[in-house]
């Protein structure tokens, strides 16, 4: 397997560290009930839309039980981000604030569903990388594609940044060689 240098964001590192502290090192250990126990969250499945609520300081995550298993997991992590990071009542928020919270919940839930420290279990250079992510992490095609594209974009930016640094270094070396040549003459 080819190793790619992927540098995680602060948020990716934070989520991975939380998982490690909870003893979650493998994709099969990403378990809703385990996370709820450690975070003091009541998890409920009902045939209604997924949402969260905090009542008298008790945190609830309700997930639509009609969903497929991987969808339940995705909805849970989306709501978990809201419970842990967001405040306010969404129905009384500005459209901008609501969209921002939803964007954050989507992004951070991808990090929780496919955490940085577990990327080593998937060959990201494979032609089947997206399918491998789906199977390894039990996530939807959509989540897998989004996370893969996010990683791929970051790797391309890293490579182009490194190429730029290398070109600057080469230019510097050429200038130093000219200076050294002038000194020798």
C-alpha positions, 0 to 999 in steps of 0.5 A, spaced: 500 500 500 502 506 498 502 511 504 500 518 502 502 524 507 495 527 509 495 532 515 489 532 519 485 538 520 485 541 528 477 538 528 480 531 525 485 531 530 480 532 536 475 527 534 481 522 533 483 524 540 476 523 543 475 516 540 482 514 542 480 516 549 474 512 549 478 506 546 475 506 539 481 504 535 477 500 529 471 502 525 467 496 528 468 500 535 464 506 532 458 504 536 452 509 538 450 506 544 458 506 547 458 513 545 451 515 548 454 512 555 460 516 555 457 522 553 451 521 557 446 521 552 439 518 551 438 514 544 431 513 542 429 510 535 422 512 533 418 512 527 419 520 526 424 525 523 431 525 526 432 530 531 436 532 538 433 535 544 436 537 551 430 537 556 432 539 564 440 538 562 438 531 559 441 530 552 436 526 547 438 524 540 432 521 536 433 517 530 428 515 525 427 507 526 425 507 519 432 508 516 437 503 514 442 502 519 448 506 516 443 512 515 441 511 522 448 512 524 449 518 519 443 521 522 446 520 529 452 523 528 449 529 525 445 530 531 451 528 536 455 534 533 449 539 534 448 536 541 456 537 543 457 543 539 451 548 538 447 552 542 440 555 541 434 553 538 434 552 531 427 554 529 428 561 532 435 562 528 437 566 522 437 562 516 445 564 516 446 561 523 442 555 521 445 554 515 452 554 518 450 549 524 448 544 518 454 545 514 458 544 521 454 538 523 455 535 516 462 536 516 464 534 523 459 528 522 464 525 516 470 526 521 466 522 526 464 517 521 470 516 517 476 518 523 483 520 521 486 515 525 482 510 521 484 512 514 489 507 515 484 501 514 483 503 507 487 504 501 486 511 498 490 510 492 485 504 490 480 505 484 475 502 489 477 507 495 470 510 495 467 503 495 472 500 500 470 506 505 463 504 504 464 497 506 469 499 512 465 504 515 458 502 514 456 509 511 452 511 505 455 512 498 454 520 499 458 520 505 464 516 502 464 520 496 464 527 500 470 524 505 474 521 499 473 528 495 475 532 501 481 528 503 483 528 495 483 535 495 487 536 501 492 531 498 492 535 491 493 542 495 499 539 499 502 536 493 501 543 489 504 546 495 510 542 496 511 543 488 511 550 490 516 550 495 520 545 491 520 550 486 522 556 490 528 551 493 530 550 486 530 557 485 534 559 491 539 553 490 540 556 483 541 563 486 546 560 491 550 557 486 550 563 482 553 567 488 558 561 489 560 561 482 561 569 482 565 568 489 570 562 486 571 566 480 
